[in-house]
Amino acid sequence: MTVIAASQQFQRAVRGLPFMAVYTFGLNDEALPDVSPAAPPAVSVTNAAGAVVITGASTLGVAAGGQVAASFVIPASDLPARDLYTVMWSYTVSTVPTGTTSTIDVCDGRLFPLSDYLNYPELAGLGKTTAQLEEARIAAEDRLEWECGCAFTGRYGTEDHLVGGDRRPFDYWQGWGWGSPLRGDGLGRLALERPFVQTLRGISRAWVDPDDSTSGTHQLSLNYARLDTRRCVVHYRRDPTDQYGGLWGDLTIAYEHGQPVADVRRICAMLARHRLLHGPLDARATQAPVEGGGSINLATPGLMGSVFGIPEIDVFIQRHNQRGDGYVSSGD
């Protein structure tokens, strides 16, 4: 089968609720699936751990404007926890087997419901489709959490660390009934980048054999790990069965993170409204117009300023910013 590179099509589902997964063929300029004889794309969904969650067939819509959407329902029972799902869409193009993927972020909840758009009557005349309203909501959620450096709902996440280690055994572990604190050289303690990490889901180490260049992934046992949720630090006691000797190497840490805060629903809806009315913020912009007239300076390297040109949103970001470097202001 010819597998097209992973697409940028992305959706966000709420755990414990049924969800309609959709893929729009032609959106990324790929060829449309064969429709004669009718053979809708087959689907296979895997979770972040690589386990197959659901398989089956999708329903293919009617092509229009060089695009056609395929969809299928994921039952609530198959969305039990925070996770990151990968959907493989398998179909044929001129009878040649083809496949592409999309991703679904399974989280605790959306930062605001689509019905909150009704609070802004000025949006009614824009003629936006439900898909466009959802796109603006996802963009607002992602941007607000990026600027603050944290999640405002429970999410699944991973981060990679390349940690050196000399493989010398560390002697004692304070807090587990032993005498001295852990050393910070990669053998026992690792500070995570994200705040509000609640639960560890997995620790894996990628390896390459220097003798024959074979490679693979080694799972570390969580029985020897402890998460300090206040400081978001992983402590790892050496697993006697681990021949590689501790918390070092090319590591991927998987976890659940996020913390709800007051007023995030209203602020995120305001940001989505701004995007619908004015489009994405230009990453090169140094000023933004203010409703009612005038302009406001945007944050630029070396200078203080507004992130979005909306003081109420900027105050929220400043209050809940978990980044050590202050405003990010990366554009979107």
Buried (B, 14 or more C-beta within 10 A) or exposed (E): EEEBEEBEBEBBBBBEEEBEBBBBBBBBEBBBBBEEEEBBBBBBBBBBEEEEBBEEEBEBBEBEEEEBBBBBBBEBEBBEBBBBBBBBBBBBBEEEEBBBBBBBBBBBBBBBEBEBBEEBEEBEEEEBEEEEBBBBBBBBBBBBBEBBBBBBBBBBBBBEBEBEBEEEEBEEBEEEEEEEBBBEBBBBBBEBEBBBBBBBBBBBBBBEEEEEEEEEEBEBEBEBBBBBEEEBBBBBBBBEEBEBBBBBBBBBBBBBBBBBBEEBBBBBBBBBBBBBEBEEBEEEEEBBEEEEEEEBEBBBEEEEBBBBBBEEBBEBBEEBBEBEEEBBBEEE
